[in-house]
């Protein structure tokens, strides 16, 4: 059982961190607004990336709320976007929506629809719940699934007692700050409810839209097959 002083100290630490985050947000807001306005004024076909991390795409408004995203414009995807309606041609978010609970994810998609021009397109990538759930079933000699379990275990589960699919599934649900995982039907329904038309599935790293082809960045040459195996990618147009 935690001592009262331990609980109080932990609560104070959390409060202090929340205050620091809010201070960073408020300090960056005026600069973010200027950066957004300058981008929109100078780009006739604006494109918005949410949660860019280090993936700064040329001629895109690359946004993130993290300190690791040097060169990005501050934007918290879990809050209403400080962006005018119908102002972007494309929106892209890679391995972001799973970090939000279902309700916040729905609100983010609605904001994406709001800031897109009619006919504008969104591309969303996220871990595929259907693929992940099958890891604990009989895999019938599925070599890619077995190699994926080994890859996750070796890279993200130090001390694991062998390549156990259940450990990998739990890591995908609870690791890295994940809050809600989607399968294709659930994500397509969320896009439809947010104001998008029929969603189409695309391979990782590929699109029939030249503006969205090759924008994905989570994979490198060493892990591309594994990232592609776990990732669901849907695109849809704003109605």
N, C-alpha and C positions, 0 to 999 in steps of 0.2 A: 504493500500500500504506500502511495506517495505521501510524504510529509507535507503539511500545509505550506511550509516555506518553499518546498520544491514546486508545488502547484502554483503558488503565487509568482515565483520566479519565472516559471515557464510562461504564465499568462502575460507577465510584463514584457518578456522577451518577444512574444508574438505581437503584442500591442506596439512595441517599439518598431518592429519590422514593418507592420502595417502602416505606421506613421511615416517611415522612411519611404515606402513605396508611394504613398500619396504625395509626399513632398516632391519626389522625383517626377510624378505625373503632372503636378501643378506647375513645377518649374519648366517642364518641357512643353506644356500646352501652347503658349504663345509662339514658340519657335516652330512647333508642329503645324500650327495654323498658317504661318507664313510659308513654310515649306510646301504645304498642300496647295495653297493659292498659287505659288510660283509654278508648281508642277502643272496644275490645270491650265494656267494661262499660256504655257509654252508647249503643250502637247495636245494636238487636235484629236488624237485617238487615245485617250487616257486608259491606262490599265493599272489595276490595283492588286498588289500581293499582300495578303494578311499573314502575319507570323513568319516573316521572311528568314529570320535567323541570319546566317552569313550569306544566303543566296540572294545577292543583289542583282536583279535582272535589269539589263539596259532598257531604258525608256519606259520603265514601270515605276509607279509610286510604291516603293518597297517599305512596308510598315511592320512594326513589331513593338511590343511593350518591354522587351528584355534588354538589359544592359549589354548583353553579348552581341547585339545586332548593330555593330558600328556602321554608321552611314545610313541607317534606316530612319524613317520618320516615325515618331511615337504615335501608336494607335493601339488601344486596348480593344480587341475583338469581342470581348465579353460585355462591352458597353455600347450604347448608341454611337455610331461613327460620326466624327466631326466633318462630314462630307456632304456636299449638296446632292439632292436627288437627281437621278437620271444623268449622272456626270461621267460614267465610265463605260467603256466598251467591253472590257473583260475584268473578271475577278478570279483570283487563284489562291487557294489555300491548301498547303501540303502538310499532312499529319498535324493538323491543328484542332479540328472539330472534336476529336476524341478526348481532348483535354478539358472540354466543357461538359457540364451535365446536359441532359436532354433538352430541358427548357431553355437554357442559355444558348445551346447550339441552334435551336429553332429560331431564337431571336437574332442570332448572328446571320443565319441564312436570310431572314426577312430583311435585315439591314443590307445584305448583299444585293437582294432584289431591288431595294429602294434606290441604291446608288447606281445601279446599272441602267443604261438606256434600254428602251424596248428593243428586244432582239439581241441584246448583249448576252454574253455567255459566261457562265461560271464553270470552273474546274475544281473539284474537291477530291482530295485523296486522303485515305484513312485506313487503318488496319481492318481487314475483312473478317468480320465475326464468323461468317460461314466457313472460311478456311481455317480459322483458329479453332473453332469447335470440333472440326473433323480430326484435329490432331490427337484427340483422346479416344477416337474410334479405331477400329481395325483399319489399317492403312493399305492393306492388300498390296504390299510391296511398293508403295509409292515412295520412290527413292528421293524425290524432291522434298517431301514432307519429313522424311527421316533426316535428311541433311539440314533442313531448317531447324528441327528440334536440336540437333547437335550444335548448329551455329549459335542459336540463342543460349543454349546451356553454356557453351564455352565462353561466349562473349559477355553474358549478362547475369549468369547464375553461379558465381564462384562458390565452391564448396558443395555443389549439388552432387547427390549420389547417383551419378549416371545420367543418361539422356532420358529424362522422364517427361513425357508430354504434359502431364498435369501441372508440373512446375512452370513450364513454358506458358501454358494457358493462363495460369494465375499471374505470371509476370506481365502478360499482355493486358490483362484486366486492371491490375493494380499498380504496375510499375510506371515510372516516368510521368506520374501525375495524371494518368488516364482516368476519365470519369464515365464515359459511355461509349460503347463500341457498336458499330453499325454493320448490318449486312446490306446487300444491294437493295432489297425491297424497302427496308426501313429508311435508308438514306434517300432513295428516290421519292418515298412518300413525304419525307421532311422537306425536300426541295419543292415538291408540288404544293405543299401547304404554304410555303414561303412565297409563292408567286412565280414558280418556274414551270415550264412545259415538260414534256416527257424527257426523262434522263436517258442518256446513252452511256454504255460502259466502254472504257478505253484501256489499252495496255499501259502499264507504267512507262512513262517517258515518251509516249506517242499520242498524237492527236491528228484528226483530219482537219483541224483548224491550225493554220500556220502560226497564229499568234500564241497558241498553247502547246504546240509541239516542242518537246525538249525542255520544258520549263522545270520539270521535276529535278530535285537536287539531293534527296536523302540518300541515294545510292551512289557508290563509287564503283570502280571497276572490280574491286575485290568482293563486294557484297550485292551487286546489282541483281543477281538471280534471286537471292533471298528476300531482298526488299520488294522486288516485283511479285514474288510468290505471296507475300503477306498483305499486299496493298490493293485496296479497292479504289478505282478511279471512275468517277461519274462526271459527265458534263451535261449542262442543260441551259436552255435559253430563257431569258426573262420574257414572260408573257406581256 
